Amino acid sequence: IMTDSTGLSKKRIVKSTHVPTACIHCKKAHLACDLSRPCKRCYSLGKSDSCVDIRHKKRGRPKLTSVKKWQSTNTLSEQHSQAMTSFKESKERNKPAQAVMTLFLSMDLCCIRVSDECLQFLNTSPSKISQCSLYDLIHIESSETLSRLHRILLDNCHQNVTQPISFTSASSESFLTTSAPRLMTIANGSQTLKETLRFKTSLSQFNCQFYLGGGLGGDLFKLSTLNRLYMVCLMTRDDKAINVHNILPSPPPYTAESILECDMMLRQQQQPNYSPLLSANSTTNDVNTIDLMNHFCEAIMSPCSTENNNPTQISSQDNSLVQNRRGKLAWALSLFFDYLIIFTPFSVYTQFIQCTVKMSSELIENGKRLAAYRAVDEYITSDCNVVGIGSGSTVIYVIERILQKPELKDIVYVPTSFQSRLLIADNGLKLGTIEQNDEIDVTIDGADEVDENLNAIKGGGACQFQEKLVAEAAKKFVIVADFRKESKKLGTQWTKGVPIEVVPLCYRTVIRKMENELSLKPKSAKLRMAVNKAGPVVTDNGNFVVDVDFGQLEDPASLLKEIKLLTGVYEVGLFCNMASIAYFGEQDGTVNTLVKK
């Protein structure tokens, strides 16, 4: 304490030493915690790995009360900085490099060159993928996303031109003679798109980055070089993909009784003895389970093999033998699935279930795609002015095929529902209405069921009124569907009933009249209820839908006339004598056509 000339006491100001180091992120000294650890602020922000001290000369930083304390602290701070820096370097050094697969694609998404990582990513050699369309490799869940990416990149090329561009073909030698690093060069003015896609040959998801390549001299700002553009796709594996083992339920644990029972059935049928494999003391693995599955497949196939494939030529003497073989087949199938569930290895169980469901859905979706592609190729050309687009899951592939052909971009497309309206608008196609275009060149639509006379049941998506309106306005009405929709008589495959759109005010009256006044009495008539809302389904016209099950229809045209005479009926989901041709995508990859007689 000092005393000035006035006699008043005055506190002496002691100059403290500034701390010359601080955290590189928060610029604060490590005084609140142990200097061998990251500072609290960096720890809370997740920056512990990069928390190091740097020297500074600015004033206003945290101060220390004595030089001795600073000297002891400075040594620990330098040790902490060195330790954190070395830890960060070792972590970066030990981090494995992420594999990247490179795809060079033509502008119609045909694979030109593929990197060697293809075998690791897609379980397929690059030679098999070369010259294949990317649409054939992509999973059905990602096909719509890929179509959107394709359209965006094509629009990026055509933004300054009005005429179609003749791009370099996939078979051009320039792609083979140019080095891969040069082909990876991005074109000037190109967009870069990132999406997560799935492929058919892999269970993983991949982060894909698409852009236009300029390695052949393509430049979006030079119109004379637009024909040299191509597409590049860089793929990395998505580590955040969902694991199927966390989704599927665990198989039930096996018991000793079930094992003994199965083993006894095996001995009675003189099959191989798998009791050592099922022993509680022994451990099973995936290899043993796969071997057993193969044995059961052989057991399933062998009892039913017969030289006489025509059932009408089987004699009465062989009838008992056939019944016995069918019984053995049913027994083998049931026992096969029992063993599949009993076995402890979960990987084979999940793979079998997943592959079975995946194969079934892929066959159906592939059939839809084949039928839609064939119909577009044969009926929609650049000479068409107006085309009608139907509704449903199959129409998605119709739009997908249209987007792959730039010459079909100037056609006016008339939708039949809100779903098809969005498909047309979101993909940059010209949207029209039935009021503006009362004459349509061709209409392509799906169906719930088609009989041998090209009569169809439609309305599973509650769009039958607008679908029939656009179909009747077309010169040709084309149906596309998968193999499940073909039958000899309506009501055989589609058992949900004929969709009938009715005015909400009198839906009960319509149901009562159909039960009493129609010549063909319905088995059931139910108001269709919504799934994600409380109450019934409401159509785009504000009406209700009643599903009426008549069984198999012998004369659908007569039934259509009777229902249309009932007051309150807005439209009936029976399309009789309207279709010119129907395409059915089969399981074997072929397309079956049914032409109007």
HUQUI-V309047 format. One record per pair of residues at least 24 apart in sequence whose C-alpha atoms are under 6 Angstrom apart, sorted by the first residue. I is the first residue (numbers start at 1). J is the second residue. D is the distance in whole Angstrom. If there is no record, write none. Layout:
# HUQUI-V309047
<<I | J | D> <I | J | D>>
This chain:
# HUQUI-V309047
<<16 | 65 | 6> <17 | 64 | 6> <18 | 63 | 5> <19 | 63 | 6> <20 | 55 | 5> <20 | 56 | 5> <21 | 53 | 6> <21 | 54 | 5> <21 | 55 | 4> <21 | 56 | 6> <22 | 53 | 5> <22 | 54 | 6> <23 | 52 | 6> <23 | 53 | 5> <24 | 52 | 6> <24 | 53 | 6> <24 | 54 | 6> <35 | 77 | 6> <36 | 80 | 5> <49 | 88 | 6> <52 | 81 | 5> <53 | 81 | 6> <100 | 235 | 6> <100 | 236 | 5> <101 | 234 | 6> <101 | 235 | 5> <102 | 233 | 6> <102 | 234 | 5> <103 | 232 | 6> <103 | 233 | 5> <104 | 232 | 5> <105 | 231 | 5> <106 | 170 | 6> <106 | 230 | 5> <106 | 231 | 6> <107 | 230 | 5> <109 | 133 | 6> <109 | 134 | 6> <112 | 170 | 6> <122 | 201 | 6> <122 | 202 | 5> <137 | 199 | 6> <137 | 200 | 6> <138 | 199 | 4> <138 | 200 | 6> <139 | 198 | 5> <139 | 199 | 5> <139 | 200 | 5> <142 | 197 | 6> <142 | 198 | 6> <166 | 227 | 6> <167 | 227 | 4> <168 | 227 | 6> <168 | 228 | 6> <182 | 215 | 5> <183 | 215 | 4> <185 | 213 | 6> <185 | 214 | 6> <185 | 215 | 5> <186 | 212 | 6> <186 | 213 | 5> <186 | 214 | 5> <187 | 212 | 6> <187 | 213 | 5> <187 | 214 | 4> <187 | 219 | 6> <188 | 219 | 5> <189 | 220 | 6> <205 | 238 | 5> <206 | 236 | 6> <206 | 237 | 5> <206 | 238 | 5> <207 | 235 | 6> <207 | 236 | 5> <207 | 238 | 6> <208 | 234 | 6> <208 | 235 | 5> <209 | 233 | 5> <209 | 234 | 5> <251 | 341 | 6> <254 | 342 | 5> <285 | 345 | 6> <300 | 329 | 6> <300 | 332 | 6> <363 | 587 | 6> <367 | 482 | 5> <367 | 585 | 4> <367 | 586 | 6> <368 | 394 | 5> <368 | 481 | 6> <368 | 482 | 5> <368 | 585 | 6> <369 | 397 | 5> <370 | 585 | 5> <371 | 480 | 5> <371 | 583 | 5> <371 | 584 | 6> <371 | 585 | 5> <372 | 397 | 6> <372 | 398 | 5> <372 | 480 | 6> <373 | 401 | 6> <382 | 407 | 6> <382 | 408 | 6> <385 | 411 | 5> <386 | 411 | 6> <386 | 412 | 5> <386 | 413 | 6> <386 | 440 | 5> <386 | 441 | 6> <387 | 413 | 5> <387 | 440 | 6> <387 | 441 | 6> <387 | 442 | 5> <387 | 443 | 6> <388 | 413 | 6> <388 | 414 | 5> <388 | 443 | 4> <389 | 414 | 6> <389 | 415 | 5> <389 | 443 | 6> <389 | 444 | 6> <390 | 416 | 5> <390 | 444 | 6> <390 | 445 | 4> <391 | 420 | 6> <394 | 446 | 6> <416 | 466 | 5> <416 | 467 | 5> <439 | 473 | 6> <440 | 473 | 6> <440 | 474 | 4> <441 | 474 | 6> <441 | 475 | 5> <442 | 474 | 5> <442 | 475 | 6> <442 | 476 | 5> <442 | 477 | 6> <443 | 471 | 6> <443 | 474 | 6> <443 | 477 | 5> <444 | 478 | 5> <444 | 479 | 6> <445 | 479 | 5> <446 | 479 | 5> <446 | 480 | 5> <446 | 481 | 6> <449 | 485 | 4> <450 | 486 | 5> <451 | 487 | 5> <451 | 488 | 5> <451 | 489 | 5> <451 | 490 | 6> <452 | 488 | 5> <455 | 575 | 6> <455 | 576 | 5> <456 | 574 | 6> <456 | 575 | 5> <457 | 573 | 6> <457 | 574 | 5> <458 | 573 | 5> <459 | 499 | 5> <459 | 573 | 5> <462 | 539 | 6> <464 | 573 | 6> <465 | 571 | 6> <477 | 579 | 5> <477 | 580 | 6> <478 | 579 | 6> <478 | 581 | 5> <478 | 582 | 6> <479 | 582 | 5> <480 | 582 | 6> <480 | 583 | 5> <481 | 584 | 5> <482 | 584 | 5> <482 | 585 | 5> <483 | 584 | 5> <483 | 585 | 6> <483 | 586 | 5> <490 | 552 | 6> <490 | 553 | 5> <491 | 551 | 5> <491 | 552 | 4> <492 | 552 | 6> <497 | 547 | 5> <497 | 548 | 5> <497 | 549 | 4> <498 | 547 | 5> <498 | 548 | 5> <498 | 573 | 6> <499 | 546 | 6> <499 | 547 | 5> <499 | 573 | 5> <500 | 545 | 6> <500 | 546 | 5> <500 | 572 | 5> <500 | 573 | 6> <501 | 544 | 6> <501 | 545 | 5> <501 | 570 | 5> <501 | 571 | 5> <502 | 543 | 6> <502 | 544 | 5> <502 | 568 | 6> <502 | 569 | 5> <502 | 570 | 5> <503 | 543 | 5> <503 | 568 | 5> <504 | 543 | 6> <504 | 544 | 6> <522 | 549 | 6> <522 | 550 | 5> <523 | 549 | 5> <523 | 550 | 6> <524 | 548 | 6> <524 | 549 | 5>>
